[in-house]
Amino acid sequence: MKQSGNGMEPSLCALWLDGAPGSALESCLHVSNRILIVDDEPLNLDLLNQELADLGHTTERATDGSEALLKLESTHPELVLLDYQMPGMNGIEVLREIRKRDKNLPVVILTAYGTIERAVEAIKAGADDFITKPFDPEHLALVVNKALERAQLKSEVEFLAQELGGRYRLVTGKNPSMAYTVEEAKKAAGSKSTVLLLGESGTGKEIFARAIHDWSDRRLKPFIAINCVGLAKELLESDLFGHEKGAFTGAHQLKKGKMELANGGTVFLDEVGDIAGELQIKLLRFLQEREFERVGGTEPVTVDVRIIAATNRDLERAVKNHTFREDLYYRLNVIAITLPSLRERKEDIPILAHYFLQRFSSEAKKNFLDIAPSAGEKLLAYRWPGNVRELANVIERAVVLGEGPLLTLHHLPVRVIGGQARNSIDELSYHEAINAYRRELIVTALASAQGNRAAAAKALGLHRTHLLKLMKALAIN
C-alpha cells in the first residue's frame, strides 16, 4: 500500500468511502469509537479524554485493573488505552486477562518508562502498540487510528471469510452416492494428483473443487478458478500463463498469469473440455513439467500448483472425435470424480432448498422461515435440468421477489409448478396453470419496475386498478 503525503498509510475509510487515498487521521475523524482509558492518575485521564474527544471518539474511564475489567464487560469498547504502572494489577496483568476474554480487542500500552524490554513484554502479552508518556498528541492520534483500522480490517476479513465460506459451502445432504463422492474427494485432497470432476452443468463442481482445496495442505494458499470457455484462446493463454511486456498490442507491462499467482495453491480449470487445440499442448507441457513460458517469453517459469479440472463434456468421445488430445486427457484423468445430478439425489432437495432459503433470506434481509408442503412437493417433482445451480436460482428468486415467512407455490416459477417433468396424474388443472402463469407475469413486471405498480401496469398493458385486483386475487404482496 502506498503512503500518503504525510507518511501515513491511506485508511480504509478513505479508500472505501471516498474512493481516493487520504490520511488515516483525516478519514477516520468522523468515525466515533468507544475507547476505554485505564490510568491511575486523574490528570492523565483528563488529557487522554480531551485528545480522544478532539478525534471524535467517546471514552470510558477506569483507575485500576479491576475497574477496567468491569468496564470492559459493561461498555464493550472498540479499543483500550492501558497504563503499564498501576497499583494492584499492572497493565500487563490486565492485558493478559483481556486477551483471555477477547483476542481481537485492540489494546495500546501507556508507560512513563519507555524501555525496549517493556515494549517487547507488552507486545508478547498481546498489545497492539506501545506509547510513552508524556505522549505527543499527533503520535497518539496515529497509534489510535492505526489500531482501530487494523481491528476493522481484521473484522472485515473474518466477515468476508464467513460469507465466502457460506457461499461456497459444500452441502452434501444424505444421498449415499453423494456421500461416497465426498469420501472420494477427501481422499483425493490428501494427494498432489490432478483431479478431474465430471458431471452435468450445475452439479456444483466448483464447490467441490474448493472443498478439495480446503481439505488439502494447500488450504492457506490461493485457490484460483478459471473459466476456460469464457475467454478467446489468446486471452485465455495470457490469463493462464501471463505475458511479457510487448508480447502483443496493448501489453504495456509484464503480467503474471493465474498459474504463477496460485503458486503453492490450487488452480481450478472449469470447462477444460473447451480449451482450443493449441492451448491444450501448452497445458499438457505444464502438467508434465510444472513449468511454462509467458506469452512472448523464452524463459521457463516453474511453479508448484495443484490442478483440479472440470467438464460436463464426454471427454472420451471428444478424444475419439479428435477434438481433445488423448495425452492431455490421461494427464487430467488421474483421479476422476463424477458428481451425481440433482434428480439422482432427490432426497437432498429439501435439505438444499432450506439451506438456500436461509442463506438468501439472510442476504436479502427477508423473514422466510420455511417452505410450504405444497411448494416442497413441486420442488421434489421437478427434474432440475440445471441441477443445484437452478435450485439455488429458484429459491433466490422467490426470496427476492416475495415476502415470508413461508415460501409457497405462489413464489415458484411456472416451469416448476406447471410441470416440466411431471407425471400426468399430478398435473396442475387448467385454471391453476393459468393463474400461475399470470402471477409470474405480474411478479416479473413488478420486479422490472422496482415495485412501482403504475409502471408495472403500463408494461403489462393493464389499468392500474385492474392490476391491483389481480394482485389481490393472486395473493401478490
MOQUIHU-V958767 format. One record per residue. PHI is phi in whole degrees, -180 to 180 (999 if undefined). PSI is psi in radians with two decimals (none if undefined). Layout:
PHI,PSI
PHI,PSI
//
This chain:
999,2.30
-74,2.67
-87,2.60
-82,3.09
-63,-0.42
-91,0.15
87,-0.01
-100,2.59
-67,2.49
-64,2.40
-80,2.86
-64,-0.61
-59,-0.79
-67,-0.75
-70,-0.70
-93,-0.52
-96,-0.77
-89,-0.41
82,0.11
-147,2.63
-61,2.57
-157,3.08
-75,2.62
-63,-0.64
-67,-0.87
-65,-0.74
-75,-0.43
-104,0.03
-58,-0.65
-86,0.08
-102,1.97
-89,2.28
-125,2.61
-88,2.16
-122,2.25
-93,2.12
-102,2.21
-122,1.95
-159,2.44
-85,-0.06
-104,2.04
-57,-0.63
-64,-0.76
-63,-0.69
-61,-0.74
-65,-0.77
-64,-0.81
-65,-0.70
-60,-0.76
-65,-0.78
-63,-0.74
-70,-0.61
-63,-0.68
-64,-0.48
-84,-0.05
95,0.18
-99,2.74
-101,2.68
-130,2.71
-124,2.60
-119,2.59
-146,2.47
-104,-0.05
-157,3.05
-65,-0.71
-64,-0.77
-65,-0.64
-61,-0.74
-69,-0.58
-68,-0.76
-65,-0.57
-60,-0.72
-75,-0.58
-91,-0.48
-110,-0.32
49,1.14
-72,2.80
-88,-0.26
-158,2.63
-124,2.22
-100,2.02
-124,2.07
-70,2.46
-74,-0.86
-98,1.86
-141,2.69
-68,2.66
75,-2.15
-73,2.24
-83,3.07
-60,-0.66
-68,-0.67
-66,-0.73
-64,-0.74
-59,-0.77
-63,-0.65
-69,-0.66
-61,-0.75
-66,-0.47
-67,-0.55
-93,-0.60
-150,1.89
-79,-0.24
-103,-0.26
-64,2.13
-70,2.34
-130,2.25
-115,2.19
-87,2.38
-113,2.38
-155,2.58
-85,-0.10
-118,1.44
-82,1.20
-95,2.75
-62,-0.65
-62,-0.74
-69,-0.67
-61,-0.80
-63,-0.75
-60,-0.75
-66,-0.78
-65,-0.72
-63,-0.57
-78,-0.16
114,0.20
-72,2.59
-86,-0.47
-163,-3.09
-148,2.18
-125,2.35
-93,2.60
-105,2.51
-70,2.45
-90,2.66
-89,2.22
-55,-0.70
-68,-0.69
-67,-0.70
-59,-0.81
-60,-0.75
-63,-0.84
-65,-0.76
-62,-0.86
-67,-0.62
-66,-0.74
-64,-0.72
-67,-0.71
-63,-0.79
-62,-0.71
-65,-0.72
-64,-0.77
-62,-0.75
-63,-0.73
-63,-0.74
-69,-0.65
-64,-0.75
-64,-0.69
-63,-0.79
-63,-0.67
-63,-0.70
-66,-0.74
-63,-0.81
-66,-0.68
-60,-0.69
-70,-0.73
-67,-0.61
-108,0.45
-72,2.40
-87,1.81
-98,1.90
-91,-0.53
78,-2.65
-130,0.19
-67,2.27
-60,-0.69
-63,-0.70
-68,-0.67
-62,-0.72
-64,-0.70
-62,-0.71
-64,-0.73
-63,-0.70
-60,-0.76
-64,-0.69
-65,-0.68
-65,-0.72
-64,-0.58
-62,-0.52
-77,-0.09
-108,3.08
-103,0.08
-70,2.67
-71,2.42
-115,2.36
-114,2.01
-95,2.18
-116,2.70
147,2.95
-66,2.83
-62,2.37
89,0.10
-82,-0.11
99,0.62
-67,-0.65
-68,-0.65
-59,-0.75
-64,-0.73
-61,-0.76
-64,-0.67
-64,-0.76
-60,-0.74
-62,-0.78
-69,-0.48
-83,-0.19
-93,3.01
-79,0.09
-98,0.11
-61,-0.41
-87,-0.05
-102,3.00
-66,2.56
-115,2.07
-124,2.16
-101,2.41
-129,2.19
-88,1.88
-74,-0.22
-101,-0.10
-89,-0.14
-129,2.64
-65,2.79
-53,-0.81
-65,-0.74
-70,-0.65
-65,-0.71
-62,-0.77
-66,-0.67
-65,-0.69
-74,-0.86
-113,-0.08
79,3.10
-147,2.75
-86,2.76
-60,2.28
81,0.15
-64,-0.52
-159,2.99
-59,2.20
96,-0.14
-85,1.40
-82,-0.25
-153,2.84
-63,2.41
-129,2.20
-79,2.43
-86,3.05
-63,-0.61
-61,-0.70
-73,-0.71
-68,-0.45
-92,0.21
-50,2.21
91,-0.23
-115,-2.47
-129,2.41
-114,2.22
-104,2.02
-99,1.70
-83,2.47
56,0.82
-64,-0.39
-68,-0.18
-100,0.11
-68,2.40
-65,2.71
-56,-0.78
-64,-0.67
-75,-0.47
-59,-0.66
-64,-0.78
-67,-0.66
-67,-0.68
-61,-0.79
-62,-0.69
-63,-0.77
-64,-0.54
-78,-0.77
-105,-0.30
60,0.57
-146,2.81
-155,3.01
-118,2.39
-64,2.73
-59,2.21
83,0.05
-107,2.91
-125,-0.25
-91,2.30
-71,2.49
-115,2.16
-105,2.31
-137,2.79
-109,1.70
-132,2.38
-94,2.27
-101,2.23
-120,2.14
-114,2.74
-146,2.60
-159,2.64
-103,0.09
-88,2.78
-87,1.68
-68,-0.56
-62,-0.73
-67,-0.67
-64,-0.62
-66,-0.77
-64,-0.58
-85,0.03
63,0.52
-104,-0.12
-141,2.33
-66,2.32
-65,-0.73
-66,-0.64
-68,-0.68
-57,-0.79
-72,-0.50
-68,-0.64
-80,-0.59
-89,0.84
-77,-0.94
-122,1.88
-99,2.27
-127,2.14
-101,2.17
-89,2.25
-69,2.62
-72,2.86
-67,-0.58
-70,-0.28
-88,-0.10
-137,0.91
-59,-0.51
-64,-0.27
-90,-0.18
-61,-0.83
-60,-0.68
-64,-0.83
-65,-0.74
-62,-0.74
-69,-0.62
-62,-0.83
-66,-0.63
-61,-0.78
-65,-0.78
-65,-0.87
-72,-0.53
-64,-0.72
-65,-0.77
-66,-0.69
-90,-0.02
57,0.77
-106,2.93
-111,0.61
-68,2.24
-116,-0.48
-157,3.01
-114,2.22
-62,2.54
-54,-0.72
-64,-0.68
-69,-0.67
-62,-0.63
-64,-0.71
-66,-0.68
-63,-0.67
-70,-0.60
-80,-0.41
-71,2.60
-85,-0.28
53,1.15
-62,-0.45
-92,0.06
60,-2.53
-63,-0.63
-61,-0.73
-67,-0.72
-60,-0.78
-60,-0.74
-65,-0.70
-64,-0.77
-68,-0.71
-62,-0.76
-59,-0.78
-60,-0.74
-69,-0.78
-67,-0.72
-91,-0.28
-111,-3.09
-127,2.54
-85,-2.87
-88,-0.09
-115,2.27
-83,2.09
-116,-3.12
-55,-0.63
-64,-0.34
-87,-0.19
-94,2.57
-71,2.78
-58,-0.69
-62,-0.48
-83,-0.82
-85,-0.30
-95,-0.29
110,0.78
-57,-0.13
-172,0.82
-107,2.73
-75,2.60
-61,-0.54
-75,-0.14
-120,0.42
-72,2.64
-69,2.64
-71,2.91
-56,-0.84
-68,-0.64
-63,-0.74
-66,-0.74
-63,-0.79
-65,-0.65
-64,-0.72
-69,-0.72
-61,-0.72
-63,-0.75
-64,-0.70
-59,-0.78
-69,-0.79
-61,-0.73
-64,-0.75
-64,-0.72
-64,-0.71
-64,-0.74
-65,-0.56
-91,0.16
55,0.67
87,-0.06
-76,1.91
-70,-0.62
-64,-0.76
-67,-0.67
-65,-0.72
-62,-0.73
-63,-0.73
-65,-0.54
-89,-0.14
75,0.53
-117,2.71
-72,2.60
-60,-0.70
-65,-0.64
-66,-0.71
-61,-0.75
-63,-0.67
-65,-0.75
-62,-0.76
-60,-0.71
-67,-0.75
-66,-0.58
-96,0.10
60,0.79
-99,2.15
-80,none
//
